């Protein structure tokens, strides 16, 4: 089974890297860009039942992949 994990900063946390990207895109002629937020994408392949995999992914995210003080995460499970 494959888990696609997306980790992003919480909306209340400033994203200086995203702001720099948004400004740069504006300077390159992409005036329609209002804001940009930078995050992480992680793909993990695992064995187990769907319920077990969900539990394990939750733990991986809480323990290592996301800093839950400033980041939030979501994931998608595929075959």
PyMOL Python script that loads the backbone (N, CA, C, O; Angstrom):
from pymol import cmd

cmd.read_pdbstr("""\
ATOM      1  N   UNK A   1       0.845  -1.167   0.000  1.00  0.00           N
ATOM      2  CA  UNK A   1       0.000   0.000   0.000  1.00  0.00           C
ATOM      3  C   UNK A   1       0.897   1.239   0.000  1.00  0.00           C
ATOM      4  O   UNK A   1       1.975   1.234   0.593  1.00  0.00           O
ATOM      5  N   UNK A   2       0.442   2.291  -0.666  1.00  0.00           N
ATOM      6  CA  UNK A   2       1.200   3.538  -0.737  1.00  0.00           C
ATOM      7  C   UNK A   2       0.450   4.641  -0.003  1.00  0.00           C
ATOM      8  O   UNK A   2      -0.757   4.811  -0.176  1.00  0.00           O
ATOM      9  N   UNK A   3       1.170   5.374   0.803  1.00  0.00           N
ATOM     10  CA  UNK A   3       0.604   6.538   1.490  1.00  0.00           C
ATOM     11  C   UNK A   3       1.275   7.788   0.934  1.00  0.00           C
ATOM     12  O   UNK A   3       2.501   7.887   0.891  1.00  0.00           O
ATOM     13  N   UNK A   4       0.450   8.736   0.511  1.00  0.00           N
ATOM     14  CA  UNK A   4       0.946  10.038   0.061  1.00  0.00           C
ATOM     15  C   UNK A   4       0.653  11.015   1.190  1.00  0.00           C
ATOM     16  O   UNK A   4      -0.506  11.254   1.533  1.00  0.00           O
ATOM     17  N   UNK A   5       1.714  11.578   1.767  1.00  0.00           N
ATOM     18  CA  UNK A   5       1.586  12.433   2.949  1.00  0.00           C
ATOM     19  C   UNK A   5       1.952  13.865   2.557  1.00  0.00           C
ATOM     20  O   UNK A   5       2.981  14.115   1.930  1.00  0.00           O
ATOM     21  N   UNK A   6       1.077  14.798   2.947  1.00  0.00           N
ATOM     22  CA  UNK A   6       1.280  16.217   2.675  1.00  0.00           C
ATOM     23  C   UNK A   6       1.402  16.946   4.008  1.00  0.00           C
ATOM     24  O   UNK A   6       0.501  16.877   4.844  1.00  0.00           O
ATOM     25  N   UNK A   7       2.512  17.639   4.204  1.00  0.00           N
ATOM     26  CA  UNK A   7       2.754  18.390   5.436  1.00  0.00           C
ATOM     27  C   UNK A   7       2.860  19.871   5.059  1.00  0.00           C
ATOM     28  O   UNK A   7       3.662  20.249   4.204  1.00  0.00           O
ATOM     29  N   UNK A   8       2.043  20.698   5.705  1.00  0.00           N
ATOM     30  CA  UNK A   8       2.049  22.128   5.420  1.00  0.00           C
ATOM     31  C   UNK A   8       2.036  22.916   6.724  1.00  0.00           C
ATOM     32  O   UNK A   8       1.622  22.417   7.770  1.00  0.00           O
ATOM     33  N   UNK A   9       2.499  24.158   6.633  1.00  0.00           N
ATOM     34  CA  UNK A   9       2.429  25.029   7.794  1.00  0.00           C
ATOM     35  C   UNK A   9       0.969  25.347   8.099  1.00  0.00           C
ATOM     36  O   UNK A   9       0.147  25.466   7.191  1.00  0.00           O
ATOM     37  N   UNK A  10       0.659  25.482   9.374  1.00  0.00           N
ATOM     38  CA  UNK A  10      -0.681  25.905   9.758  1.00  0.00           C
ATOM     39  C   UNK A  10      -0.920  27.303   9.207  1.00  0.00           C
ATOM     40  O   UNK A  10       0.022  28.078   9.041  1.00  0.00           O
ATOM     41  N   UNK A  11      -2.177  27.626   8.925  1.00  0.00           N
ATOM     42  CA  UNK A  11      -2.521  28.935   8.358  1.00  0.00           C
ATOM     43  C   UNK A  11      -2.051  30.091   9.239  1.00  0.00           C
ATOM     44  O   UNK A  11      -1.737  31.168   8.732  1.00  0.00           O
ATOM     45  N   UNK A  12      -2.001  29.876  10.550  1.00  0.00           N
ATOM     46  CA  UNK A  12      -1.612  30.949  11.470  1.00  0.00           C
ATOM     47  C   UNK A  12      -0.098  31.178  11.526  1.00  0.00           C
ATOM     48  O   UNK A  12       0.358  32.127  12.163  1.00  0.00           O
ATOM     49  N   UNK A  13       0.676  30.322  10.868  1.00  0.00           N
ATOM     50  CA  UNK A  13       2.141  30.425  10.895  1.00  0.00           C
ATOM     51  C   UNK A  13       2.620  31.133   9.630  1.00  0.00           C
ATOM     52  O   UNK A  13       2.227  30.770   8.521  1.00  0.00           O
ATOM     53  N   UNK A  14       3.469  32.143   9.802  1.00  0.00           N
ATOM     54  CA  UNK A  14       4.030  32.848   8.653  1.00  0.00           C
ATOM     55  C   UNK A  14       4.906  31.906   7.832  1.00  0.00           C
ATOM     56  O   UNK A  14       5.564  31.021   8.379  1.00  0.00           O
ATOM     57  N   UNK A  15       4.908  32.104   6.520  1.00  0.00           N
ATOM     58  CA  UNK A  15       5.678  31.264   5.610  1.00  0.00           C
ATOM     59  C   UNK A  15       6.598  32.156   4.775  1.00  0.00           C
ATOM     60  O   UNK A  15       6.247  32.508   3.650  1.00  0.00           O
ATOM     61  N   UNK A  16       7.781  32.532   5.309  1.00  0.00           N
ATOM     62  CA  UNK A  16       8.674  33.419   4.571  1.00  0.00           C
ATOM     63  C   UNK A  16       9.130  32.837   3.234  1.00  0.00           C
ATOM     64  O   UNK A  16       9.305  33.578   2.267  1.00  0.00           O
ATOM     65  N   UNK A  17       9.321  31.542   3.169  1.00  0.00           N
ATOM     66  CA  UNK A  17       9.727  30.917   1.913  1.00  0.00           C
ATOM     67  C   UNK A  17       8.605  31.043   0.877  1.00  0.00           C
ATOM     68  O   UNK A  17       8.861  31.351  -0.287  1.00  0.00           O
ATOM     69  N   UNK A  18       7.382  30.807   1.300  1.00  0.00           N
ATOM     70  CA  UNK A  18       6.241  30.962   0.398  1.00  0.00           C
ATOM     71  C   UNK A  18       6.082  32.404  -0.063  1.00  0.00           C
ATOM     72  O   UNK A  18       5.760  32.652  -1.225  1.00  0.00           O
ATOM     73  N   UNK A  19       6.305  33.360   0.841  1.00  0.00           N
ATOM     74  CA  UNK A  19       6.213  34.773   0.475  1.00  0.00           C
ATOM     75  C   UNK A  19       7.274  35.138  -0.561  1.00  0.00           C
ATOM     76  O   UNK A  19       7.001  35.889  -1.497  1.00  0.00           O
ATOM     77  N   UNK A  20       8.474  34.608  -0.392  1.00  0.00           N
ATOM     78  CA  UNK A  20       9.552  34.872  -1.358  1.00  0.00           C
ATOM     79  C   UNK A  20       9.193  34.302  -2.729  1.00  0.00           C
ATOM     80  O   UNK A  20       9.438  34.942  -3.751  1.00  0.00           O
ATOM     81  N   UNK A  21       8.621  33.115  -2.753  1.00  0.00           N
ATOM     82  CA  UNK A  21       8.211  32.503  -4.021  1.00  0.00           C
ATOM     83  C   UNK A  21       7.114  33.343  -4.681  1.00  0.00           C
ATOM     84  O   UNK A  21       7.165  33.591  -5.885  1.00  0.00           O
ATOM     85  N   UNK A  22       6.125  33.781  -3.897  1.00  0.00           N
ATOM     86  CA  UNK A  22       5.037  34.594  -4.444  1.00  0.00           C
ATOM     87  C   UNK A  22       5.579  35.901  -5.044  1.00  0.00           C
ATOM     88  O   UNK A  22       5.172  36.298  -6.136  1.00  0.00           O
ATOM     89  N   UNK A  23       6.494  36.564  -4.331  1.00  0.00           N
ATOM     90  CA  UNK A  23       7.089  37.802  -4.844  1.00  0.00           C
ATOM     91  C   UNK A  23       7.868  37.545  -6.135  1.00  0.00           C
ATOM     92  O   UNK A  23       7.764  38.309  -7.094  1.00  0.00           O
ATOM     93  N   UNK A  24       8.640  36.474  -6.149  1.00  0.00           N
ATOM     94  CA  UNK A  24       9.438  36.149  -7.336  1.00  0.00           C
ATOM     95  C   UNK A  24       8.548  35.832  -8.533  1.00  0.00           C
ATOM     96  O   UNK A  24       8.842  36.246  -9.654  1.00  0.00           O
ATOM     97  N   UNK A  25       7.474  35.108  -8.300  1.00  0.00           N
ATOM     98  CA  UNK A  25       6.551  34.817  -9.394  1.00  0.00           C
ATOM     99  C   UNK A  25       5.936  36.109  -9.933  1.00  0.00           C
ATOM    100  O   UNK A  25       5.758  36.263 -11.141  1.00  0.00           O
ATOM    101  N   UNK A  26       5.616  37.028  -9.034  1.00  0.00           N
ATOM    102  CA  UNK A  26       5.090  38.327  -9.472  1.00  0.00           C
ATOM    103  C   UNK A  26       6.078  39.072 -10.343  1.00  0.00           C
ATOM    104  O   UNK A  26       5.703  39.656 -11.359  1.00  0.00           O
ATOM    105  N   UNK A  27       7.351  39.052  -9.945  1.00  0.00           N
ATOM    106  CA  UNK A  27       8.393  39.729 -10.727  1.00  0.00           C
ATOM    107  C   UNK A  27       8.616  39.065 -12.085  1.00  0.00           C
ATOM    108  O   UNK A  27       9.065  39.708 -13.033  1.00  0.00           O
ATOM    109  N   UNK A  28       8.298  37.780 -12.170  1.00  0.00           N
ATOM    110  CA  UNK A  28       8.455  37.064 -13.441  1.00  0.00           C
ATOM    111  C   UNK A  28       7.241  37.240 -14.357  1.00  0.00           C
ATOM    112  O   UNK A  28       7.179  36.656 -15.439  1.00  0.00           O
ATOM    113  N   UNK A  29       6.284  38.045 -13.915  1.00  0.00           N
ATOM    114  CA  UNK A  29       5.138  38.320 -14.774  1.00  0.00           C
ATOM    115  C   UNK A  29       3.873  37.562 -14.410  1.00  0.00           C
ATOM    116  O   UNK A  29       2.877  37.652 -15.129  1.00  0.00           O
ATOM    117  N   UNK A  30       3.888  36.825 -13.323  1.00  0.00           N
ATOM    118  CA  UNK A  30       2.706  36.082 -12.895  1.00  0.00           C
ATOM    119  C   UNK A  30       1.957  36.903 -11.847  1.00  0.00           C
ATOM    120  O   UNK A  30       1.900  36.535 -10.674  1.00  0.00           O
ATOM    121  N   UNK A  31       1.389  38.016 -12.290  1.00  0.00           N
ATOM    122  CA  UNK A  31       0.752  38.975 -11.389  1.00  0.00           C
ATOM    123  C   UNK A  31      -0.480  38.398 -10.689  1.00  0.00           C
ATOM    124  O   UNK A  31      -0.903  38.914  -9.654  1.00  0.00           O
ATOM    125  N   UNK A  32      -1.048  37.343 -11.243  1.00  0.00           N
ATOM    126  CA  UNK A  32      -2.245  36.750 -10.637  1.00  0.00           C
ATOM    127  C   UNK A  32      -1.962  35.993  -9.343  1.00  0.00           C
ATOM    128  O   UNK A  32      -2.895  35.667  -8.608  1.00  0.00           O
ATOM    129  N   UNK A  33      -0.692  35.706  -9.051  1.00  0.00           N
ATOM    130  CA  UNK A  33      -0.341  34.971  -7.830  1.00  0.00           C
ATOM    131  C   UNK A  33      -0.516  35.903  -6.631  1.00  0.00           C
ATOM    132  O   UNK A  33       0.174  36.916  -6.519  1.00  0.00           O
ATOM    133  N   UNK A  34      -1.429  35.558  -5.749  1.00  0.00           N
ATOM    134  CA  UNK A  34      -1.716  36.349  -4.555  1.00  0.00           C
ATOM    135  C   UNK A  34      -0.894  35.878  -3.356  1.00  0.00           C
ATOM    136  O   UNK A  34      -0.488  36.688  -2.523  1.00  0.00           O
ATOM    137  N   UNK A  35      -0.650  34.566  -3.268  1.00  0.00           N
ATOM    138  CA  UNK A  35       0.045  34.000  -2.110  1.00  0.00           C
ATOM    139  C   UNK A  35       0.594  32.632  -2.502  1.00  0.00           C
ATOM    140  O   UNK A  35       0.092  31.999  -3.431  1.00  0.00           O
ATOM    141  N   UNK A  36       1.597  32.190  -1.811  1.00  0.00           N
ATOM    142  CA  UNK A  36       2.149  30.849  -2.008  1.00  0.00           C
ATOM    143  C   UNK A  36       2.533  30.292  -0.642  1.00  0.00           C
ATOM    144  O   UNK A  36       3.018  31.026   0.219  1.00  0.00           O
ATOM    145  N   UNK A  37       2.320  29.021  -0.448  1.00  0.00           N
ATOM    146  CA  UNK A  37       2.708  28.341   0.785  1.00  0.00           C
ATOM    147  C   UNK A  37       3.545  27.130   0.376  1.00  0.00           C
ATOM    148  O   UNK A  37       3.200  26.421  -0.569  1.00  0.00           O
ATOM    149  N   UNK A  38       4.627  26.902   1.083  1.00  0.00           N
ATOM    150  CA  UNK A  38       5.541  25.806   0.784  1.00  0.00           C
ATOM    151  C   UNK A  38       5.311  24.682   1.790  1.00  0.00           C
ATOM    152  O   UNK A  38       5.116  24.936   2.979  1.00  0.00           O
ATOM    153  N   UNK A  39       5.336  23.444   1.311  1.00  0.00           N
ATOM    154  CA  UNK A  39       5.146  22.306   2.192  1.00  0.00           C
ATOM    155  C   UNK A  39       6.037  21.144   1.783  1.00  0.00           C
ATOM    156  O   UNK A  39       6.962  21.296   0.985  1.00  0.00           O
ATOM    157  N   UNK A  40       5.737  19.985   2.346  1.00  0.00           N
ATOM    158  CA  UNK A  40       6.500  18.773   2.050  1.00  0.00           C
ATOM    159  C   UNK A  40       5.544  17.696   1.522  1.00  0.00           C
ATOM    160  O   UNK A  40       4.385  17.616   1.929  1.00  0.00           O
ATOM    161  N   UNK A  41       6.055  16.885   0.621  1.00  0.00           N
ATOM    162  CA  UNK A  41       5.326  15.727   0.108  1.00  0.00           C
ATOM    163  C   UNK A  41       6.184  14.500   0.372  1.00  0.00           C
ATOM    164  O   UNK A  41       7.358  14.468   0.002  1.00  0.00           O
ATOM    165  N   UNK A  42       5.610  13.501   1.005  1.00  0.00           N
ATOM    166  CA  UNK A  42       6.350  12.280   1.346  1.00  0.00           C
ATOM    167  C   UNK A  42       5.518  11.091   0.872  1.00  0.00           C
ATOM    168  O   UNK A  42       4.316  11.025   1.132  1.00  0.00           O
ATOM    169  N   UNK A  43       6.150  10.168   0.187  1.00  0.00           N
ATOM    170  CA  UNK A  43       5.466   8.962  -0.259  1.00  0.00           C
ATOM    171  C   UNK A  43       6.097   7.764   0.438  1.00  0.00           C
ATOM    172  O   UNK A  43       7.313   7.577   0.398  1.00  0.00           O
ATOM    173  N   UNK A  44       5.252   6.953   1.081  1.00  0.00           N
ATOM    174  CA  UNK A  44       5.734   5.806   1.858  1.00  0.00           C
ATOM    175  C   UNK A  44       4.996   4.554   1.376  1.00  0.00           C
ATOM    176  O   UNK A  44       3.777   4.569   1.199  1.00  0.00           O
ATOM    177  N   UNK A  45       5.746   3.480   1.168  1.00  0.00           N
ATOM    178  CA  UNK A  45       5.138   2.191   0.821  1.00  0.00           C
ATOM    179  C   UNK A  45       5.178   1.299   2.050  1.00  0.00           C
ATOM    180  O   UNK A  45       6.221   1.154   2.688  1.00  0.00           O
ATOM    181  N   UNK A  46       4.026   0.694   2.384  1.00  0.00           N
ATOM    182  CA  UNK A  46       3.942  -0.140   3.582  1.00  0.00           C
ATOM    183  C   UNK A  46       3.102  -1.384   3.331  1.00  0.00           C
ATOM    184  O   UNK A  46       2.318  -1.455   2.384  1.00  0.00           O
ATOM    185  N   UNK A  47       3.291  -2.353   4.203  1.00  0.00           N
ATOM    186  CA  UNK A  47       2.469  -3.554   4.202  1.00  0.00           C
ATOM    187  C   UNK A  47       1.502  -3.475   5.369  1.00  0.00           C
ATOM    188  O   UNK A  47       1.763  -2.785   6.354  1.00  0.00           O
ATOM    189  N   UNK A  48       0.394  -4.176   5.262  1.00  0.00           N
ATOM    190  CA  UNK A  48      -0.558  -4.239   6.365  1.00  0.00           C
ATOM    191  C   UNK A  48      -1.975  -3.961   5.909  1.00  0.00           C
ATOM    192  O   UNK A  48      -2.222  -3.596   4.760  1.00  0.00           O
ATOM    193  N   UNK A  49      -2.895  -4.142   6.834  1.00  0.00           N
ATOM    194  CA  UNK A  49      -4.293  -3.851   6.538  1.00  0.00           C
ATOM    195  C   UNK A  49      -4.491  -2.345   6.497  1.00  0.00           C
ATOM    196  O   UNK A  49      -3.672  -1.591   7.022  1.00  0.00           O
ATOM    197  N   UNK A  50      -5.567  -1.914   5.881  1.00  0.00           N
ATOM    198  CA  UNK A  50      -5.842  -0.476   5.758  1.00  0.00           C
ATOM    199  C   UNK A  50      -5.928   0.192   7.134  1.00  0.00           C
ATOM    200  O   UNK A  50      -5.396   1.285   7.328  1.00  0.00           O
ATOM    201  N   UNK A  51      -6.590  -0.458   8.080  1.00  0.00           N
ATOM    202  CA  UNK A  51      -6.725   0.109   9.436  1.00  0.00           C
ATOM    203  C   UNK A  51      -5.355   0.216  10.111  1.00  0.00           C
ATOM    204  O   UNK A  51      -5.043   1.232  10.732  1.00  0.00           O
ATOM    205  N   UNK A  52      -4.538  -0.837   9.987  1.00  0.00           N
ATOM    206  CA  UNK A  52      -3.197  -0.806  10.594  1.00  0.00           C
ATOM    207  C   UNK A  52      -2.328   0.285   9.953  1.00  0.00           C
ATOM    208  O   UNK A  52      -1.605   1.005  10.641  1.00  0.00           O
ATOM    209  N   UNK A  53      -2.414   0.388   8.637  1.00  0.00           N
ATOM    210  CA  UNK A  53      -1.612   1.379   7.926  1.00  0.00           C
ATOM    211  C   UNK A  53      -2.011   2.787   8.364  1.00  0.00           C
ATOM    212  O   UNK A  53      -1.143   3.636   8.569  1.00  0.00           O
ATOM    213  N   UNK A  54      -3.311   3.047   8.509  1.00  0.00           N
ATOM    214  CA  UNK A  54      -3.768   4.363   8.969  1.00  0.00           C
ATOM    215  C   UNK A  54      -3.170   4.695  10.344  1.00  0.00           C
ATOM    216  O   UNK A  54      -2.679   5.802  10.565  1.00  0.00           O
ATOM    217  N   UNK A  55      -3.220   3.733  11.251  1.00  0.00           N
ATOM    218  CA  UNK A  55      -2.656   3.943  12.591  1.00  0.00           C
ATOM    219  C   UNK A  55      -1.162   4.232  12.520  1.00  0.00           C
ATOM    220  O   UNK A  55      -0.666   5.128  13.203  1.00  0.00           O
ATOM    221  N   UNK A  56      -0.452   3.479  11.701  1.00  0.00           N
ATOM    222  CA  UNK A  56       1.002   3.652  11.592  1.00  0.00           C
ATOM    223  C   UNK A  56       1.358   5.001  10.960  1.00  0.00           C
ATOM    224  O   UNK A  56       2.293   5.665  11.407  1.00  0.00           O
ATOM    225  N   UNK A  57       0.618   5.409   9.922  1.00  0.00           N
ATOM    226  CA  UNK A  57       0.876   6.693   9.271  1.00  0.00           C
ATOM    227  C   UNK A  57       0.620   7.834  10.250  1.00  0.00           C
ATOM    228  O   UNK A  57       1.398   8.787  10.310  1.00  0.00           O
ATOM    229  N   UNK A  58      -0.460   7.745  11.012  1.00  0.00           N
ATOM    230  CA  UNK A  58      -0.746   8.776  12.022  1.00  0.00           C
ATOM    231  C   UNK A  58       0.427   8.905  12.990  1.00  0.00           C
ATOM    232  O   UNK A  58       0.850  10.011  13.326  1.00  0.00           O
ATOM    233  N   UNK A  59       0.935   7.784  13.423  1.00  0.00           N
ATOM    234  CA  UNK A  59       2.056   7.810  14.382  1.00  0.00           C
ATOM    235  C   UNK A  59       3.325   8.369  13.733  1.00  0.00           C
ATOM    236  O   UNK A  59       4.044   9.155  14.350  1.00  0.00           O
ATOM    237  N   UNK A  60       3.600   7.963  12.484  1.00  0.00           N
ATOM    238  CA  UNK A  60       4.779   8.480  11.776  1.00  0.00           C
ATOM    239  C   UNK A  60       4.717  10.000  11.661  1.00  0.00           C
ATOM    240  O   UNK A  60       5.708  10.698  11.878  1.00  0.00           O
ATOM    241  N   UNK A  61       3.540  10.491  11.318  1.00  0.00           N
ATOM    242  CA  UNK A  61       3.376  11.942  11.159  1.00  0.00           C
ATOM    243  C   UNK A  61       3.559  12.666  12.486  1.00  0.00           C
ATOM    244  O   UNK A  61       4.274  13.666  12.552  1.00  0.00           O
ATOM    245  N   UNK A  62       2.926  12.175  13.533  1.00  0.00           N
ATOM    246  CA  UNK A  62       3.025  12.821  14.847  1.00  0.00           C
ATOM    247  C   UNK A  62       4.440  12.751  15.416  1.00  0.00           C
ATOM    248  O   UNK A  62       4.922  13.716  16.008  1.00  0.00           O
ATOM    249  N   UNK A  63       5.112  11.596  15.233  1.00  0.00           N
ATOM    250  CA  UNK A  63       6.412  11.374  15.867  1.00  0.00           C
ATOM    251  C   UNK A  63       7.603  11.937  15.085  1.00  0.00           C
ATOM    252  O   UNK A  63       8.629  12.262  15.683  1.00  0.00           O
ATOM    253  N   UNK A  64       7.480  12.058  13.747  1.00  0.00           N
ATOM    254  CA  UNK A  64       8.657  12.432  12.970  1.00  0.00           C
ATOM    255  C   UNK A  64       8.379  13.366  11.801  1.00  0.00           C
ATOM    256  O   UNK A  64       9.083  14.363  11.637  1.00  0.00           O
ATOM    257  N   UNK A  65       7.394  13.077  11.004  1.00  0.00           N
ATOM    258  CA  UNK A  65       7.245  13.761   9.725  1.00  0.00           C
ATOM    259  C   UNK A  65       6.701  15.181   9.822  1.00  0.00           C
ATOM    260  O   UNK A  65       6.995  16.012   8.963  1.00  0.00           O
ATOM    261  N   UNK A  66       5.915  15.471  10.852  1.00  0.00           N
ATOM    262  CA  UNK A  66       5.339  16.809  10.996  1.00  0.00           C
ATOM    263  C   UNK A  66       5.612  17.347  12.390  1.00  0.00           C
ATOM    264  O   UNK A  66       5.545  16.614  13.377  1.00  0.00           O
ATOM    265  N   UNK A  67       5.914  18.615  12.459  1.00  0.00           N
ATOM    266  CA  UNK A  67       6.019  19.306  13.745  1.00  0.00           C
ATOM    267  C   UNK A  67       4.618  19.848  14.022  1.00  0.00           C
ATOM    268  O   UNK A  67       4.248  20.910  13.521  1.00  0.00           O
ATOM    269  N   UNK A  68       3.855  19.126  14.809  1.00  0.00           N
ATOM    270  CA  UNK A  68       2.434  19.447  14.968  1.00  0.00           C
ATOM    271  C   UNK A  68       2.173  20.755  15.708  1.00  0.00           C
ATOM    272  O   UNK A  68       1.023  21.185  15.806  1.00  0.00           O
ATOM    273  N   UNK A  69       3.204  21.386  16.224  1.00  0.00           N
ATOM    274  CA  UNK A  69       3.036  22.706  16.834  1.00  0.00           C
ATOM    275  C   UNK A  69       2.785  23.742  15.737  1.00  0.00           C
ATOM    276  O   UNK A  69       1.946  24.628  15.895  1.00  0.00           O
ATOM    277  N   UNK A  70       3.515  23.627  14.627  1.00  0.00           N
ATOM    278  CA  UNK A  70       3.394  24.623  13.560  1.00  0.00           C
ATOM    279  C   UNK A  70       2.916  24.041  12.229  1.00  0.00           C
ATOM    280  O   UNK A  70       2.623  24.797  11.302  1.00  0.00           O
ATOM    281  N   UNK A  71       2.833  22.728  12.118  1.00  0.00           N
ATOM    282  CA  UNK A  71       2.452  22.107  10.852  1.00  0.00           C
ATOM    283  C   UNK A  71       1.213  21.233  11.026  1.00  0.00           C
ATOM    284  O   UNK A  71       0.904  20.755  12.117  1.00  0.00           O
ATOM    285  N   UNK A  72       0.519  21.044   9.907  1.00  0.00           N
ATOM    286  CA  UNK A  72      -0.583  20.096   9.868  1.00  0.00           C
ATOM    287  C   UNK A  72      -0.282  19.101   8.749  1.00  0.00           C
ATOM    288  O   UNK A  72       0.532  19.378   7.869  1.00  0.00           O
ATOM    289  N   UNK A  73      -0.928  17.968   8.787  1.00  0.00           N
ATOM    290  CA  UNK A  73      -0.676  16.959   7.771  1.00  0.00           C
ATOM    291  C   UNK A  73      -1.991  16.305   7.353  1.00  0.00           C
ATOM    292  O   UNK A  73      -2.992  16.321   8.070  1.00  0.00           O
ATOM    293  N   UNK A  74      -1.931  15.737   6.166  1.00  0.00           N
ATOM    294  CA  UNK A  74      -3.029  14.915   5.667  1.00  0.00           C
ATOM    295  C   UNK A  74      -2.390  13.832   4.797  1.00  0.00           C
ATOM    296  O   UNK A  74      -1.248  13.971   4.359  1.00  0.00           O
ATOM    297  N   UNK A  75      -3.116  12.783   4.559  1.00  0.00           N
ATOM    298  CA  UNK A  75      -2.570  11.716   3.754  1.00  0.00           C
ATOM    299  C   UNK A  75      -3.667  11.029   2.946  1.00  0.00           C
ATOM    300  O   UNK A  75      -4.852  11.093   3.271  1.00  0.00           O
ATOM    301  N   UNK A  76      -3.223  10.377   1.890  1.00  0.00           N
ATOM    302  CA  UNK A  76      -4.100   9.587   1.028  1.00  0.00           C
ATOM    303  C   UNK A  76      -3.506   8.186   0.938  1.00  0.00           C
ATOM    304  O   UNK A  76      -2.294   8.022   0.794  1.00  0.00           O
ATOM    305  N   UNK A  77      -4.360   7.192   1.021  1.00  0.00           N
ATOM    306  CA  UNK A  77      -3.897   5.812   0.883  1.00  0.00           C
ATOM    307  C   UNK A  77      -4.310   5.271  -0.479  1.00  0.00           C
ATOM    308  O   UNK A  77      -5.449   5.445  -0.912  1.00  0.00           O
ATOM    309  N   UNK A  78      -3.380   4.622  -1.138  1.00  0.00           N
ATOM    310  CA  UNK A  78      -3.644   3.978  -2.415  1.00  0.00           C
ATOM    311  C   UNK A  78      -3.107   2.560  -2.391  1.00  0.00           C
ATOM    312  O   UNK A  78      -2.424   2.164  -1.446  1.00  0.00           O
ATOM    313  N   UNK A  79      -3.403   1.827  -3.385  1.00  0.00           N
ATOM    314  CA  UNK A  79      -2.931   0.435  -3.464  1.00  0.00           C
ATOM    315  C   UNK A  79      -1.570   0.452  -4.070  1.00  0.00           C
ATOM    316  O   UNK A  79      -0.958  -0.603  -4.242  1.00  0.00           O
TER     317      UNK A  79
END
""", "prot")
cmd.dss("prot")
cmd.show_as("cartoon", "prot")
cmd.util.cbc("prot")
cmd.orient("prot")
